[in-house]
């Protein structure tokens, strides 16, 4: 859920909040169990197909990485910026690390 300002006042308020609002760093940890590697890779490849790439070579590189490594498929499907669903906050930065246990 993303807040889309409609009025001038909402746009100004959003700009002020983004510049001066309270910032929190969230740390979220999840353990993912791959139940079906083929399906995982298929979903990742579909996500790549739906994505826009500025360089066609990048698309091919990512496809090759996903086909070679399920962790890369997880990375393609992971959306850390969507960890919080509210109009009352927005995620400005996100990152993740994937490692085999």
C-alpha contacts under 8 A as a table, 3 or more apart, distances in Angstrom:
res1	aa1	res2	aa2	distance
1	X	85	X	5.39
1	X	86	X	5.65
1	X	87	X	6.05
2	X	85	X	7.84
2	X	86	X	7.08
2	X	87	X	5.65
2	X	90	X	7.38
3	X	87	X	5.07
3	X	88	X	7.78
5	X	8	X	7.81
5	X	10	X	5.08
5	X	11	X	5.29
5	X	14	X	7.38
6	X	10	X	6.38
6	X	11	X	7.04
7	X	10	X	5.18
7	X	11	X	6.34
8	X	11	X	5.07
8	X	12	X	6.23
9	X	12	X	5.16
9	X	13	X	6.09
10	X	13	X	5.03
10	X	14	X	6.03
11	X	14	X	5.13
11	X	15	X	6.17
12	X	15	X	5.11
12	X	16	X	6.20
13	X	16	X	5.15
13	X	17	X	6.11
14	X	17	X	5.04
14	X	18	X	6.10
15	X	18	X	5.17
15	X	19	X	6.20
16	X	19	X	5.12
16	X	20	X	5.80
16	X	21	X	7.19
17	X	20	X	5.25
17	X	21	X	4.41
18	X	21	X	5.72
34	X	37	X	6.12
34	X	40	X	7.48
36	X	39	X	5.42
36	X	40	X	6.25
37	X	40	X	4.99
37	X	41	X	6.17
37	X	70	X	6.89
38	X	41	X	5.23
38	X	42	X	6.06
39	X	42	X	4.91
39	X	43	X	6.09
40	X	43	X	5.26
40	X	44	X	6.25
40	X	70	X	7.48
40	X	73	X	6.68
40	X	74	X	7.52
41	X	44	X	5.01
41	X	45	X	6.07
41	X	66	X	6.58
41	X	67	X	6.64
41	X	70	X	6.73
41	X	73	X	5.64
42	X	45	X	5.11
42	X	46	X	6.23
43	X	46	X	5.07
43	X	47	X	6.23
43	X	77	X	7.73
44	X	47	X	5.00
44	X	48	X	6.25
44	X	66	X	7.25
44	X	73	X	5.27
44	X	74	X	7.39
44	X	76	X	5.88
44	X	77	X	5.86
45	X	48	X	5.00
45	X	49	X	6.14
45	X	63	X	6.61
45	X	66	X	7.44
45	X	73	X	7.88
46	X	49	X	4.92
46	X	50	X	6.26
47	X	50	X	5.13
47	X	51	X	6.22
47	X	76	X	7.31
47	X	77	X	7.11
48	X	51	X	5.07
48	X	52	X	7.99
48	X	59	X	7.12
48	X	62	X	7.83
48	X	63	X	7.32
48	X	76	X	7.52
49	X	52	X	8.00
53	X	56	X	6.27
53	X	58	X	6.82
53	X	59	X	6.33
54	X	58	X	7.89
55	X	58	X	5.42
55	X	59	X	7.12
56	X	59	X	5.27
56	X	60	X	6.69
57	X	60	X	5.21
57	X	61	X	6.21
58	X	61	X	5.01
58	X	62	X	6.18
59	X	62	X	5.26
59	X	63	X	6.16
60	X	63	X	5.03
60	X	64	X	6.18
61	X	64	X	5.22
61	X	65	X	6.25
62	X	65	X	5.00
62	X	66	X	6.11
63	X	66	X	5.20
63	X	67	X	6.20
64	X	67	X	5.19
64	X	68	X	6.23
65	X	68	X	5.19
65	X	69	X	6.09
65	X	72	X	6.24
65	X	73	X	7.99
66	X	69	X	5.34
66	X	70	X	6.25
66	X	71	X	7.63
66	X	72	X	4.96
66	X	73	X	4.83
66	X	76	X	7.99
67	X	70	X	7.28
67	X	73	X	7.70
69	X	72	X	5.45
69	X	73	X	6.83
70	X	73	X	4.89
70	X	74	X	6.34
71	X	74	X	5.04
71	X	75	X	6.28
71	X	98	X	6.55
71	X	99	X	7.36
71	X	100	X	7.76
72	X	75	X	4.92
72	X	76	X	6.30
73	X	76	X	5.15
73	X	77	X	6.42
74	X	77	X	5.19
74	X	78	X	5.96
75	X	78	X	5.16
75	X	98	X	7.33
79	X	82	X	5.65
79	X	83	X	7.39
80	X	83	X	5.42
80	X	94	X	5.94
80	X	95	X	6.78
80	X	96	X	7.19
81	X	84	X	7.44
81	X	91	X	5.65
81	X	92	X	7.72
81	X	93	X	7.10
81	X	94	X	5.60
82	X	85	X	6.54
82	X	91	X	7.54
84	X	89	X	7.85
84	X	90	X	7.71
84	X	91	X	7.58
86	X	89	X	6.01
86	X	90	X	7.66
87	X	90	X	7.33
91	X	94	X	7.22
